[in-house]
Amino acid sequence: MADHKEEQIIQAVAAVVSNLTTSGVNMKRGRYYAWPEDVRRALELFGGSDEPVSGSARNSVFTDSWVTVNFHAVAKTAADQLETELSKIRSETHVALYDAFPFGLGFLIQIEELPAGEPEIDGGASEPVGRRQFSYRIQYRRNTNNPTT
């Protein structure tokens, strides 16, 4: 059986962000990946909620839903440069997503940026590490009886 459309969206997003200049070679799917010491910048991608639009399935064979796609930007550098590096990763991810939308998927309706979290700085490591979560919602349409179509 084919993947749920939610999974198809996350896979397409992963393909788009895996080639970013700032972090693409260090993109992993999952939260809080244990990055090797030599990784300076990274991007973690993980799925979030998948919420049907209220009333969209009534009297219809289609359901519209919003799937949330979450990211953690990760950077290791001097403390006074961490926020700048996290911002670069976030900016490049944003541009890539909007430039590539709808990622070759004909069932996508729109993409929406959500509020980003505050940068988190861990100064306890041998070199300071910063993280910042940011998210997008992507609206899509699927068959009400079969989420793969």
Residue frames as qw, qx, qy, qz and C-alpha x, y, z in Angstrom:
[[0.000, 0.889, 0.458, 0.000, 0.00, 0.00, 0.00],
 [0.351, 0.616, -0.036, 0.704, 1.19, 3.53, -0.74],
 [0.317, -0.145, -0.499, 0.794, 2.22, 5.90, 2.04],
 [0.044, -0.817, -0.506, 0.273, -0.30, 8.18, 3.73],
 [0.362, 0.803, 0.142, 0.452, -0.22, 11.60, 2.05],
 [0.413, -0.899, 0.147, -0.011, 1.18, 13.07, 5.26],
 [0.758, -0.347, 0.409, 0.370, 4.25, 10.84, 4.85],
 [0.627, 0.512, 0.350, 0.472, 4.52, 11.73, 1.15],
 [0.026, 0.966, 0.034, 0.253, 4.64, 15.42, 2.12],
 [0.563, -0.759, 0.302, 0.123, 7.34, 14.91, 4.76],
 [0.792, -0.012, 0.428, 0.435, 9.45, 12.89, 2.31],
 [0.451, 0.734, 0.255, 0.440, 9.12, 15.64, -0.31],
 [0.216, -0.962, 0.111, -0.128, 10.12, 18.30, 2.23],
 [0.744, -0.484, 0.367, 0.277, 13.12, 16.17, 3.26],
 [0.721, 0.331, 0.362, 0.489, 14.23, 16.00, -0.38],
 [0.190, 0.908, 0.112, 0.355, 14.01, 19.80, -0.70],
 [0.334, -0.902, 0.237, -0.138, 16.00, 20.60, 2.45],
 [0.904, -0.238, 0.228, 0.270, 18.64, 17.90, 2.04],
 [0.673, 0.386, 0.165, 0.608, 20.56, 20.11, -0.41],
 [0.131, -0.986, -0.087, -0.055, 20.80, 23.33, 1.57],
 [0.480, 0.635, -0.370, 0.479, 24.15, 25.12, 1.61],
 [0.276, -0.658, 0.435, -0.549, 24.09, 25.77, 5.36],
 [0.536, -0.302, 0.685, -0.391, 23.01, 22.38, 6.65],
 [0.813, 0.268, -0.214, -0.470, 21.91, 20.09, 3.81],
 [0.574, 0.327, -0.747, 0.074, 24.65, 17.52, 4.11],
 [0.109, 0.038, -0.818, 0.564, 23.74, 17.25, 7.78],
 [0.592, -0.126, -0.032, -0.795, 19.97, 16.87, 7.49],
 [0.124, -0.029, -0.985, 0.116, 18.36, 14.03, 9.39],
 [0.554, -0.415, -0.380, -0.614, 14.80, 13.05, 9.98],
 [0.685, -0.412, -0.564, 0.206, 14.07, 12.86, 13.69],
 [0.280, -0.918, 0.024, -0.281, 14.42, 14.90, 16.85],
 [0.434, -0.789, 0.429, -0.070, 17.62, 15.56, 18.73],
 [0.913, 0.323, -0.196, 0.156, 19.86, 13.47, 16.58],
 [0.671, -0.629, 0.199, 0.338, 23.19, 12.78, 18.28],
 [0.543, 0.825, -0.139, 0.071, 25.43, 14.80, 15.95],
 [0.841, 0.007, -0.131, 0.525, 29.14, 13.97, 15.70],
 [0.414, -0.675, -0.078, 0.606, 31.55, 16.50, 17.20],
 [0.339, -0.143, 0.416, 0.832, 32.75, 17.68, 13.79],
 [0.107, 0.650, 0.645, 0.386, 29.26, 18.74, 12.59],
 [0.164, -0.063, -0.153, 0.973, 29.04, 22.55, 12.65],
 [0.466, 0.138, 0.033, -0.874, 25.51, 23.03, 11.28],
 [0.016, 0.141, 0.982, 0.122, 22.61, 20.63, 10.99],
 [0.512, -0.057, -0.088, -0.852, 18.91, 20.46, 10.37],
 [0.139, 0.119, 0.963, -0.196, 16.49, 18.00, 11.98],
 [0.458, -0.059, -0.369, -0.807, 13.12, 17.39, 10.34],
 [0.017, 0.164, 0.955, -0.246, 10.16, 15.76, 12.07],
 [0.248, -0.467, -0.624, -0.575, 6.43, 15.54, 11.54],
 [0.158, -0.030, 0.501, -0.850, 3.88, 17.17, 13.77],
 [0.466, 0.345, 0.639, -0.505, 0.12, 17.20, 13.97],
 [0.033, -0.120, -0.738, -0.663, -2.15, 16.33, 11.05],
 [0.214, 0.377, 0.581, -0.689, -5.46, 18.12, 11.53],
 [0.197, 0.500, 0.735, 0.414, -8.46, 17.76, 9.23],
 [0.099, -0.124, -0.039, -0.987, -10.08, 21.07, 8.33],
 [0.294, 0.270, 0.710, -0.580, -13.36, 21.26, 10.23],
 [0.587, 0.536, 0.345, -0.499, -16.28, 20.23, 8.04],
 [0.205, 0.560, -0.590, -0.545, -14.17, 19.49, 4.96],
 [0.028, -0.064, 0.983, 0.171, -15.27, 15.85, 4.77],
 [0.429, 0.396, 0.598, -0.548, -18.98, 16.49, 5.11],
 [0.670, 0.631, 0.299, -0.252, -20.86, 15.45, 1.98],
 [0.353, 0.805, -0.442, -0.175, -17.58, 15.01, 0.17],
 [0.980, 0.071, -0.105, 0.152, -15.25, 12.28, -0.93],
 [0.552, 0.453, -0.299, 0.633, -12.31, 14.55, -0.08],
 [0.554, -0.771, -0.216, 0.227, -10.88, 15.77, 3.21],
 [0.336, 0.763, -0.246, 0.496, -8.61, 18.79, 3.51],
 [0.778, -0.536, -0.184, 0.271, -6.00, 18.63, 6.27],
 [0.079, 0.905, -0.358, 0.216, -3.14, 20.68, 7.69],
 [0.915, -0.133, -0.198, 0.324, 0.05, 18.75, 8.40],
 [0.224, -0.942, 0.250, 0.018, 2.71, 20.42, 10.53],
 [0.848, 0.287, -0.201, 0.397, 6.34, 19.97, 9.54],
 [0.464, -0.876, 0.104, 0.078, 8.86, 20.85, 12.26],
 [0.686, 0.508, -0.297, 0.429, 12.54, 21.67, 12.07],
 [0.586, -0.752, 0.061, 0.296, 15.36, 22.09, 14.55],
 [0.492, 0.765, -0.285, 0.301, 18.26, 24.20, 13.31],
 [0.814, -0.512, 0.026, 0.274, 21.47, 23.21, 15.10],
 [0.457, 0.783, -0.238, 0.348, 24.73, 25.17, 15.12],
 [0.768, -0.479, -0.059, 0.420, 28.09, 24.96, 16.90],
 [0.456, 0.602, -0.028, 0.655, 30.20, 28.08, 16.91],
 [0.224, 0.075, -0.420, 0.876, 31.31, 30.95, 19.12],
 [0.020, -0.544, -0.729, 0.416, 28.55, 32.03, 21.50],
 [0.125, 0.584, 0.078, -0.798, 28.18, 35.46, 19.91],
 [0.239, 0.275, -0.627, -0.688, 27.56, 33.86, 16.48],
 [0.183, 0.171, 0.964, -0.090, 25.05, 31.14, 17.41],
 [0.381, 0.616, 0.485, -0.490, 21.87, 33.13, 16.80],
 [0.295, 0.646, -0.374, -0.597, 23.24, 34.37, 13.47],
 [0.049, 0.229, -0.933, -0.272, 24.04, 30.81, 12.34],
 [0.259, 0.355, 0.863, -0.249, 20.63, 29.51, 13.42],
 [0.361, 0.684, 0.179, -0.609, 19.00, 32.37, 11.54],
 [0.199, 0.495, -0.653, -0.538, 20.93, 31.51, 8.36],
 [0.070, 0.048, 0.992, 0.089, 19.71, 27.90, 8.50],
 [0.282, 0.549, 0.659, -0.429, 16.13, 29.02, 9.11],
 [0.304, 0.676, -0.115, -0.661, 16.23, 31.58, 6.27],
 [0.148, 0.355, -0.803, -0.455, 17.68, 29.14, 3.75],
 [0.153, 0.231, 0.957, -0.089, 15.11, 26.50, 4.71],
 [0.316, 0.628, 0.420, -0.574, 12.27, 29.01, 4.31],
 [0.298, 0.605, -0.382, -0.631, 13.41, 30.13, 0.85],
 [0.045, 0.181, -0.943, -0.275, 13.89, 26.53, -0.30],
 [0.230, 0.368, 0.863, -0.257, 10.42, 25.47, 0.86],
 [0.351, 0.700, 0.261, -0.565, 8.60, 28.39, -0.75],
 [0.210, 0.564, -0.563, -0.566, 10.62, 28.15, -3.98],
 [0.057, 0.119, -0.969, -0.209, 9.93, 24.42, -4.32],
 [0.410, 0.318, 0.678, -0.521, 6.27, 24.43, -3.27],
 [0.823, -0.277, 0.179, -0.463, 4.22, 22.32, -4.15],
 [0.402, -0.475, 0.783, 0.018, 7.19, 19.91, -4.27],
 [0.263, 0.183, -0.830, -0.456, 5.81, 18.11, -7.34],
 [0.049, 0.294, 0.921, -0.252, 2.76, 16.96, -5.36],
 [0.137, -0.333, -0.493, -0.792, -0.51, 17.88, -7.08],
 [0.457, -0.605, -0.644, -0.099, -2.61, 17.50, -3.92],
 [0.386, -0.317, -0.357, 0.789, -1.02, 20.36, -1.94],
 [0.047, 0.871, 0.463, 0.157, -3.06, 23.52, -1.44],
 [0.060, 0.904, -0.155, 0.395, -0.88, 25.97, 0.50],
 [0.689, -0.062, -0.453, 0.562, 2.03, 26.40, 2.89],
 [0.273, -0.884, -0.072, -0.372, 2.05, 28.62, 5.96],
 [0.415, 0.336, -0.580, 0.615, 4.90, 29.62, 8.25],
 [0.618, -0.678, -0.396, -0.043, 4.24, 29.20, 11.99],
 [0.229, -0.913, 0.275, -0.196, 5.89, 31.13, 14.86],
 [0.689, 0.328, -0.556, 0.329, 9.47, 30.06, 15.59],
 [0.729, -0.612, -0.249, 0.177, 10.70, 29.21, 19.05],
 [0.153, -0.937, 0.314, -0.002, 13.39, 31.11, 20.88],
 [0.607, 0.492, -0.595, 0.187, 16.98, 30.00, 20.32],
 [0.839, -0.540, 0.061, -0.028, 18.24, 27.59, 22.98],
 [0.370, 0.726, -0.526, 0.243, 21.92, 27.87, 23.81],
 [0.921, -0.375, -0.053, 0.096, 23.89, 25.13, 25.58],
 [0.171, 0.864, -0.426, 0.208, 27.18, 26.57, 26.77],
 [0.735, -0.502, 0.440, -0.121, 28.10, 23.46, 28.77],
 [0.936, 0.268, 0.127, 0.189, 29.65, 21.60, 25.84],
 [0.644, -0.241, 0.201, 0.698, 33.27, 22.04, 24.75],
 [0.072, 0.057, 0.329, 0.940, 31.90, 24.46, 22.19],
 [0.391, 0.285, 0.410, -0.773, 28.54, 26.25, 22.53],
 [0.068, 0.245, 0.881, 0.400, 25.63, 24.58, 20.71],
 [0.348, 0.219, 0.185, -0.893, 22.47, 26.40, 19.67],
 [0.119, 0.332, 0.911, 0.215, 19.09, 25.02, 18.61],
 [0.324, 0.239, 0.128, -0.907, 15.98, 26.67, 17.29],
 [0.325, 0.360, 0.873, 0.045, 12.68, 25.07, 16.39],
 [0.322, 0.340, -0.121, -0.875, 10.59, 26.44, 13.54],
 [0.411, 0.271, 0.869, -0.057, 7.57, 24.98, 11.77],
 [0.286, 0.135, -0.415, -0.853, 5.33, 25.16, 8.73],
 [0.587, 0.287, 0.662, -0.367, 1.79, 23.98, 8.10],
 [0.106, 0.172, -0.710, -0.675, 0.98, 22.49, 4.72],
 [0.654, 0.255, 0.383, -0.601, -2.62, 22.10, 3.63],
 [0.077, 0.192, -0.875, -0.437, -3.42, 19.14, 1.43],
 [0.755, 0.089, 0.026, -0.649, -6.40, 17.23, 0.05],
 [0.020, -0.201, 0.978, 0.052, -6.92, 13.49, 0.29],
 [0.551, -0.240, -0.659, -0.453, -9.62, 10.93, -0.28],
 [0.548, -0.487, 0.287, -0.617, -11.80, 10.69, 2.84],
 [0.965, -0.136, 0.064, -0.214, -11.89, 6.87, 2.72],
 [0.915, 0.077, 0.014, 0.395, -8.27, 6.28, 1.75],
 [0.241, -0.918, 0.105, 0.297, -5.54, 8.66, 3.04],
 [0.578, -0.251, 0.532, 0.566, -3.04, 7.41, 0.46],
 [0.332, 0.404, 0.608, 0.598, -5.01, 8.83, -2.48]]
